[in-house]
Each structure stands twice: as structure tokens, then as C-alpha cells.
Amino acid sequence: MKKILFLFLAACFFFSCEKETIVIPQQHAGRTVLAFFWADNSLNSSLRNNIQTMMQGLQAMKDSAALLVYWDGEASDISWPEPCIVEYVTNGQGIGIGNIRKKYPPQTSTEKTVMQTVIGDMMSAYPSESYGIIFGSHGSGWLPTITGTRSIGQDGGRYSSDTALIPELAEVLRT
């Protein structure tokens, strides 16, 4: 009787244990393009046109690919009034319409920590074999200006001083 009770308890123990499941993000085949657009300025409509052009390019793809767009546009924007990541994907047979993958509270997107967080979020959302990155906004150029600064990205109106300094952007991309 003791042997039967022991076998019964042992069977209950072994069959009731759950194995811990480790979830590993699926790596997406193909290429993922990240587009980081500071559009809270006079380039808003031009950068929207760039997204349309990139979508057309995705439609023509024969392989799987993804386009993740970080959009920080004007607060009055009907589609994306707050900063967000929008995804477009294709399996080589069509394109997914832009779904908002993640929203952010209003933020100064030219700050180094914000750029690091957003690019990290984009890469985590789509682990990929390879990446490309596009930046879009105003800039002071690659050569130093009279003030000695080089920048890209203007987060705000015409006279906004919120810009991403090129050396800081280089640090973000190294990490």
C-alpha cells in the first residue's frame, strides 16, 4: 500500500510540474529600416511624403522587410499627434498598413537619452538580420558653423534650439 501511495504521489509531482518557458524574440528575416523623423517643424509634409515613397518601395519588395518610423510631428497632427513608432512590414507579397507599435509622451526627441531609448525600442521590436537607418529633419550641416556646433534634427518650430548634436548622435549609434 505504501508503494502504491508513493508511486501515486511521485506521478502527481512529475506531471504537475510546469516547465519554465523562455521566450526568445523571433528574428525577422531580411532587412529592417529604421526612420527617425523629427517632424515638428516646416518639414512635416515633406517627411510624410518620404514615408509614402518608402511604402511604395516596400510594396515592390520580393523579400521580407520591415520599416519602422519614429514620428515626432506637430501636436495638431491628426494621424500621429504624439511621438510614436509606426510599423510597415512586407513578406514579399504585399505590405501591412502603418500600425502604431508604440506611443510616447510628449518629449524632446533630440535629447541623447530619448534617441537611445527610441532606437533601442525599435530594434527590440524587430530583431533583424540587418538594419539601415534614415534621419529626417533640418540640420546645420556636417561642417561646424560659426557657433562651432554641428547638428541634425529640429524638434520644434522655426527658432527652436532643440537639435541633436552630431557627436551625441554618433555616440547613440555606437551603442
Secondary structure, DSSP 8 states (H G I E B T S, - for coil): -HHHHHHHHHHHHHHH-----------EEEEEEEEEEE-SSTTHHHHHHHHHHHHHHHHT-SS-EEEEEEEE--TT-SS-SS-EEEEEEE-SS-----EEEEE--S--TTSHHHHHHHHHHHHHHS-EEEEEEEEES-B--SS--TTS--EEEE-SSTT---EEEHHHHHHHHH-
